[in-house]
Amino acid sequence: PQHVKHSKEMDDNTQRKDDHKDPRVIAKLVTEGRYIIPYVPEGIYAELRTAYGRYCELTETKVRLENRITRWFDIHFPEYREVYKNPGAKTGMMVLRIAPLPADVLKLGAEGINQLWRGVKARGAGMKRAETLVAAAKRSTGRAGGDAERLDLWQMLEEYELVMRHLEQIQVMLEKLVAQIDGAERLLRIKGVGFITVAGFFAEVGDLSRFTDPKQIQKLAGLSVVTPDSSGKHNGQSEISRRGRKRLRMILFRAAMSMVKSNREMKMLHEYYTMREQNPLKKMQSLMAIAGKIIRVFYGIMKNGTEYDPVRLMTDIRRPGMDKNAA
């Protein structure tokens, strides 16, 4: 469809679309070989794509709900977040179901809150926490509310709890699906790589056997470096194409950030890219380069059936100073 859309103006210089024009345009594209056969995942990879897509939807919904709940507290009970930073804290949710507004908390009192927690034997909550919550309600500068504001918060909290339950279920499903991929356990043994990263990678890439070179995956993710635009004396800067699967690019970028923090070799690589004397990269450019490196590491481990080798990762980069730093 994309090729048809971009080439249909070449015949009559219009964007007109009808049953006579489209077949002619499509026939020309097929004759010239200007088309791409779409990849439709099957089996475990199809399940992974469905499950990971649902995981992404639930994560976005969770963030939206957390922002809405935070806004509600900013208006009606801003001091509550001094006591509970996490809106989904279980003991806090128990209080909010009965006393969401500061006036309700004061009416319930520290003793009433403590009795509420004792009734379900809540851990990590006692009289001291209850008194802290009541003290926060006393000095609250939030706007007074009524039944409509209470109902608004209760419904948001119910939605939040439901989303969290669904997230737990889908995470269990993703973990089971990843365990069924041959060799995936070798990727999970890499420091800084979790099952969500591996699940997302295979959900977007699919079966690795269809690729003959890791550069194909890099291009699929939109991480391939493209030639800059140039005209006359103007020469643009090289950049990544950003053409491909946006979600895969996001997964690899997050993996790069995680590994730079927790993986010694990737951290050294990031420092080298950003601090080398010749052509140092900016931090974002370095993370994109490391994302491409992660693709090559994943591809090599899965294709060759090898384990992650930190020494080989560093010695592959034959540049002055790297072997010395690695040692």
C-alpha positions in Angstrom: 0.0 0.0 0.0 2.8 2.4 0.8 4.5 1.9 -2.6 1.2 2.3 -4.4 0.4 5.5 -2.5 3.8 7.1 -3.4 3.9 6.0 -7.0 0.3 6.5 -8.2 0.8 10.2 -9.0 3.5 9.5 -11.6 1.0 8.5 -14.3 -1.4 11.4 -14.2 0.0 13.8 -11.5 -3.0 13.3 -9.3 -3.8 11.4 -6.1 -7.0 10.1 -7.6 -7.8 6.5 -6.7 -10.2 4.2 -8.6 -10.6 0.6 -9.7 -9.0 1.3 -13.1 -5.9 3.2 -11.9 -4.9 1.0 -8.9 -4.5 -2.3 -10.8 -2.4 -0.6 -13.4 -0.1 1.0 -10.8 0.2 -2.3 -8.9 1.0 -4.3 -12.1 3.8 -1.9 -12.9 5.3 -2.2 -9.4 5.2 -6.0 -9.6 6.7 -6.1 -13.1 9.6 -3.9 -11.9 10.0 -5.8 -8.7 9.3 -2.7 -6.6 7.5 -4.4 -3.7 8.2 -6.1 -0.4 6.6 -9.3 0.8 5.4 -8.7 4.4 6.5 -11.0 7.2 3.7 -12.6 9.1 5.0 -14.4 12.3 3.8 -17.9 13.1 3.7 -20.1 16.1 5.5 -18.9 19.2 6.6 -15.7 17.5 2.9 -14.8 16.6 2.0 -15.4 20.3 4.8 -13.3 21.5 3.9 -10.4 19.2 0.3 -10.5 20.5 1.3 -10.8 24.1 3.9 -8.1 23.9 1.6 -5.8 22.1 -0.9 -6.2 25.0 1.9 -5.6 27.5 2.7 -2.3 25.8 -0.9 -1.2 25.8 -1.3 -2.0 29.5 1.9 -0.2 30.3 0.8 2.9 28.6 -2.6 2.7 30.3 -0.9 2.3 33.7 1.2 5.4 33.1 -1.9 7.4 32.1 -3.7 6.3 35.2 -0.8 7.1 37.4 -0.7 10.6 35.9 -4.4 11.1 36.5 -4.2 9.9 40.1 -1.2 12.2 40.7 -3.2 15.1 39.3 -6.1 14.2 41.6 -3.8 14.3 44.7 -2.2 17.5 43.5 -5.6 19.1 43.6 -7.3 17.5 46.6 -4.6 16.0 48.9 -1.0 16.9 47.8 0.5 15.9 51.1 -0.6 12.2 50.6 2.3 11.6 48.3 4.7 12.6 51.1 3.4 9.5 53.0 2.9 7.2 49.9 5.0 7.8 46.8 3.5 4.8 45.1 -0.2 5.3 44.3 -0.7 1.6 44.3 0.6 1.0 47.8 -1.7 -1.6 49.4 -2.1 0.0 52.8 -2.6 3.4 51.2 -5.3 2.0 48.9 -7.1 0.5 51.9 -7.4 3.9 53.4 -8.4 5.7 50.2 -11.3 3.3 49.6 -12.8 4.6 52.9 -11.2 8.0 53.4 -9.9 9.6 50.1 -10.1 13.3 51.2 -8.2 14.9 54.0 -11.5 15.6 55.9 -12.3 11.9 55.6 -8.9 10.9 57.0 -9.3 13.3 60.0 -12.7 11.9 60.6 -11.4 8.3 60.6 -8.4 9.2 62.8 -5.2 7.5 63.5 -6.8 4.8 65.6 -9.4 4.0 63.0 -6.7 3.8 60.3 -4.6 1.5 62.4 -7.6 -0.8 63.2 -8.3 -1.0 59.5 -4.8 -2.3 58.8 -4.9 -4.7 61.8 -8.1 -6.2 60.5 -6.2 -7.6 57.5 -2.8 -8.0 59.2 -1.1 -5.5 56.9 2.7 -5.6 57.1 4.8 -2.5 57.4 1.9 -0.3 58.6 1.2 0.7 62.2 0.2 3.5 64.5 3.2 5.6 63.5 2.3 5.5 59.8 -1.3 6.2 60.6 -0.3 9.3 62.7 1.9 10.5 59.9 -1.1 10.3 57.4 -3.4 12.1 59.8 -0.7 14.8 60.4 -0.5 15.2 56.6 -4.3 15.6 56.4 -4.3 18.3 59.1 -1.9 20.5 57.2 -3.3 19.8 53.8 -3.7 22.7 51.4 -5.8 20.7 49.0 -9.2 21.8 47.6 -12.2 20.5 49.4 -14.2 17.9 47.6 -17.4 16.0 47.8 -19.0 12.7 46.6 -18.1 13.4 42.9 -14.4 13.8 43.8 -14.5 10.6 45.9 -16.1 8.6 43.1 -13.6 10.0 40.6 -10.7 8.7 42.7 -12.4 5.3 43.5 -13.0 4.6 39.9 -9.4 5.5 38.9 -8.1 3.2 41.7 -10.3 0.3 40.5 -9.0 0.8 37.0 -5.4 0.9 38.3 -5.8 -2.3 40.3 -7.3 -4.1 37.2 -4.5 -2.9 35.0 -1.9 -4.1 37.5 -3.5 -7.6 37.7 -3.6 -7.8 33.9 0.1 -6.7 33.7 1.1 -9.5 36.1 -0.8 -12.0 34.0 0.7 -10.9 30.8 4.2 -10.8 32.3 3.8 -14.5 33.4 2.7 -15.3 29.8 5.7 -13.5 28.3 8.1 -15.4 30.6 6.6 -18.7 29.6 6.7 -17.9 25.9 10.4 -16.7 26.1 11.3 -20.0 27.8 10.0 -21.9 24.7 12.5 -20.2 22.4 15.7 -22.2 21.9 18.7 -20.3 23.1 16.8 -17.5 24.8 18.2 -18.5 28.2 21.7 -17.5 26.9 20.5 -14.0 26.3 18.9 -13.8 29.8 22.3 -14.6 31.3 23.7 -11.3 30.0 23.8 -8.8 32.8 21.3 -6.0 32.1 19.0 -8.1 29.9 15.6 -9.1 31.3 12.9 -11.3 29.9 10.8 -8.3 28.8 13.7 -7.1 26.6 14.1 -10.6 25.1 10.3 -11.0 24.7 10.0 -7.6 22.9 13.0 -8.4 20.7 11.6 -11.6 19.4 8.1 -10.2 19.2 9.3 -7.6 16.8 12.0 -9.4 14.9 10.4 -12.9 14.8 12.3 -15.9 13.6 16.0 -15.1 13.3 16.6 -17.8 10.8 15.1 -15.5 8.1 18.0 -13.1 8.5 21.5 -13.6 7.0 23.2 -10.6 8.5 22.6 -8.5 11.7 22.6 -5.4 9.6 19.2 -6.5 8.3 17.8 -6.4 11.8 19.5 -3.0 12.4 17.7 -1.7 9.3 14.4 -3.2 10.4 14.8 -1.3 13.7 15.5 2.0 11.8 19.0 2.1 13.4 21.0 1.9 10.2 23.1 5.0 9.5 22.0 6.9 6.3 24.0 9.2 4.1 23.4 12.8 5.0 21.5 15.1 2.6 23.9 17.3 0.6 23.4 20.1 -1.9 26.1 22.4 -3.2 28.3 23.4 -0.3 25.9 22.0 2.3 26.7 18.6 3.8 24.3 17.3 6.4 25.2 15.0 9.3 24.9 11.3 9.2 22.0 10.0 11.3 19.9 6.8 11.8 17.1 6.2 9.3 14.3 5.9 11.9 12.5 3.8 9.2 11.3 0.5 10.4 9.7 -0.9 13.6 9.5 1.9 16.1 8.7 -0.4 19.0 11.9 -2.5 18.2 14.0 0.7 18.2 12.5 1.6 21.6 13.2 -1.9 23.1 16.8 -1.7 22.0 17.3 1.8 23.2 16.0 0.9 26.7 18.2 -2.2 26.7 21.2 0.0 25.8 20.4 2.3 28.7 20.0 -0.6 31.1 23.2 -2.3 30.0 25.2 0.9 30.2 24.2 1.1 33.8 24.7 -2.5 34.9 26.9 -4.2 32.3 30.6 -3.4 32.8 31.6 -4.0 29.2 28.8 -1.8 27.7 29.6 0.9 30.2 33.2 0.9 29.1 32.1 0.9 25.5 29.8 3.9 26.2 32.7 5.8 27.9 35.0 5.1 24.9 32.5 6.3 22.3 31.8 9.5 24.2 35.4 10.3 25.4 37.6 9.2 22.5 39.9 11.8 21.0 38.8 11.3 17.4 35.2 11.7 16.5 33.7 11.5 20.0 29.9 10.7 20.0 27.2 12.5 21.9 25.5 10.4 24.6 22.5 9.7 22.5 24.6 8.8 19.5 26.6 6.4 21.7 23.4 4.7 23.0 22.2 4.2 19.4 25.6 2.7 18.5 25.3 0.4 21.6 21.8 -0.6 20.5 23.3 -1.7 17.2 25.9 -3.6 19.1 23.2 -5.4 21.1 21.6 -6.6 17.9 24.9 -8.1 16.8 25.5 -9.7 20.1 21.9 -11.2 20.2 22.2 -12.4 16.6 25.7 -14.0 17.1 24.6 -15.8 20.3 21.4 -17.2 18.8 22.8 -18.0 15.4 26.1 -19.7 16.6 24.7 -21.2 19.8 27.5 -19.5 21.8 27.5 -17.9 25.2 28.0 -14.2 25.9 31.7 -13.5 26.0 32.7 -10.1 27.6 36.4 -10.5 26.5 35.4 -11.1 22.9 33.0 -8.1 23.1 35.9 -5.8 23.9 38.6 -7.3 21.7 36.3 -7.1 18.6 36.7 -3.4 18.8 40.3 -2.9 17.6 41.0 0.6 18.5 43.9 2.2 20.5 43.3 2.1 24.2 40.4 -0.4 24.3 42.5 -3.6 25.0 44.3 -1.7 27.7 41.1 -0.6 29.4 39.6 -4.0 29.1 42.6 -5.5 30.8 
